[in-house]
């Protein structure tokens, strides 16, 4: 249960059937993980359009849900791997020292041989 010192009685209860050896840290983590699930579901519905499907077929619904879940996975991976998302700025990246300046590309790359007939003309 959650009981703040300034409250007269507990504010929240989380019944559990986990073993008595489960640590308090693990219990709190599991109890508070519900917020993450609710946040992700709300993001799926409002931001990614999970509830916008108006088709009638199982295949169409399945495709819609799969694409929404893939978009959610992409956003979650961005959130976990991008430093900006965690409040850190990205380091400035300089081009490698071996990069060829744009003005010198024509000297380095050979001209391509002409291709077959021009297929853009209408005969």
C-alpha positions as CSV (number, residue, x, y, z in Angstrom):
1,X,0.0,0.0,0.0
2,X,1.0,3.6,-0.5
3,X,0.7,5.7,2.6
4,X,2.2,9.2,2.6
5,X,3.3,10.7,5.9
6,X,0.9,13.7,5.5
7,X,-2.1,11.4,5.0
8,X,-4.4,10.0,7.7
9,X,-4.8,6.7,5.8
10,X,-3.3,4.9,2.8
11,X,-4.0,6.4,-0.6
12,X,-3.5,3.3,-2.8
13,X,-3.5,-0.5,-2.4
14,X,-1.9,-3.1,-4.7
15,X,-2.9,-6.6,-3.8
16,X,-0.4,-9.2,-5.0
17,X,0.0,-13.0,-5.1
18,X,3.8,-12.8,-5.5
19,X,6.0,-14.8,-3.2
20,X,7.0,-13.3,0.2
21,X,10.6,-13.3,-1.0
22,X,9.8,-10.6,-3.6
23,X,11.7,-7.4,-2.8
24,X,10.0,-4.2,-2.0
25,X,11.8,-2.5,-4.9
26,X,10.4,-5.1,-7.3
27,X,6.9,-4.8,-5.9
28,X,7.0,-1.0,-6.3
29,X,8.4,-1.3,-9.9
30,X,5.6,-3.7,-10.8
31,X,2.9,-1.6,-9.2
32,X,4.1,1.6,-10.8
33,X,4.6,0.0,-14.3
34,X,0.9,0.3,-14.9
35,X,1.4,4.0,-15.6
36,X,3.8,3.1,-18.5
37,X,1.2,0.7,-20.0
38,X,-1.6,3.3,-19.8
39,X,0.7,6.0,-21.3
40,X,1.6,3.7,-24.2
41,X,-2.0,2.7,-24.8
42,X,-3.1,6.4,-24.8
43,X,-0.3,7.2,-27.3
44,X,-1.3,4.3,-29.5
45,X,-4.9,5.5,-29.6
46,X,-4.5,9.2,-29.9
47,X,-1.1,9.8,-31.5
48,X,-0.8,6.7,-33.7
49,X,-4.5,6.2,-34.7
50,X,-5.2,2.8,-33.2
51,X,-8.8,3.7,-32.8
52,X,-9.2,5.2,-36.3
53,X,-9.8,1.9,-38.1
54,X,-13.2,1.8,-39.9
55,X,-12.8,-1.3,-42.0
56,X,-14.8,-4.5,-41.8
57,X,-12.3,-7.2,-42.5
58,X,-10.1,-9.1,-40.1
59,X,-7.1,-8.7,-42.5
60,X,-7.6,-4.9,-42.6
61,X,-7.9,-4.6,-38.9
62,X,-4.8,-6.8,-38.4
63,X,-2.8,-4.7,-40.8
64,X,-3.9,-1.5,-39.1
65,X,-3.0,-2.8,-35.6
66,X,0.3,-4.2,-36.8
67,X,1.3,-0.8,-38.3
68,X,0.3,1.1,-35.2
69,X,2.3,-1.3,-33.0
70,X,5.3,-1.0,-35.4
71,X,5.1,2.8,-35.1
72,X,4.9,2.5,-31.3
73,X,8.0,0.3,-31.3
74,X,9.8,2.9,-33.5
75,X,8.9,5.7,-31.1
76,X,9.9,3.7,-28.1
77,X,13.3,2.9,-29.6
78,X,13.8,6.5,-30.4
79,X,12.9,7.5,-26.9
80,X,15.3,5.0,-25.5
81,X,18.3,5.5,-27.8
82,X,18.3,9.2,-28.7
83,X,20.2,11.4,-26.2
84,X,18.1,14.4,-27.0
85,X,15.0,12.6,-25.7
86,X,16.8,12.1,-22.4
87,X,17.7,15.7,-22.0
88,X,21.3,15.4,-23.3
89,X,22.5,17.2,-26.4
90,X,24.1,15.2,-29.2
91,X,27.8,15.8,-29.8
92,X,28.7,17.7,-33.0
93,X,29.9,15.3,-35.6
94,X,32.5,16.3,-38.1
95,X,32.8,14.6,-41.5
96,X,35.6,12.0,-41.6
97,X,39.0,13.3,-42.7
98,X,38.9,11.1,-45.8
99,X,35.7,12.6,-47.1
100,X,36.0,14.0,-50.6
101,X,34.9,17.7,-50.9
102,X,31.9,18.1,-53.3
103,X,33.9,20.2,-55.8
104,X,36.4,17.3,-56.3
105,X,33.9,14.5,-56.8
106,X,33.9,14.9,-60.6
107,X,37.7,14.4,-60.7
108,X,37.6,11.2,-58.5
109,X,34.6,9.4,-59.9
110,X,34.8,8.1,-63.5
111,X,32.1,9.0,-66.0
112,X,29.5,6.3,-66.3
113,X,29.2,4.7,-69.7
114,X,26.0,5.6,-71.6
115,X,23.1,3.3,-70.9
116,X,20.8,1.6,-73.4
117,X,18.1,3.3,-75.3
118,X,16.4,6.3,-73.8
119,X,13.2,4.9,-72.4
120,X,11.8,8.3,-71.4
121,X,11.0,9.2,-75.0
122,X,7.6,8.3,-76.4
123,X,7.8,6.6,-79.8
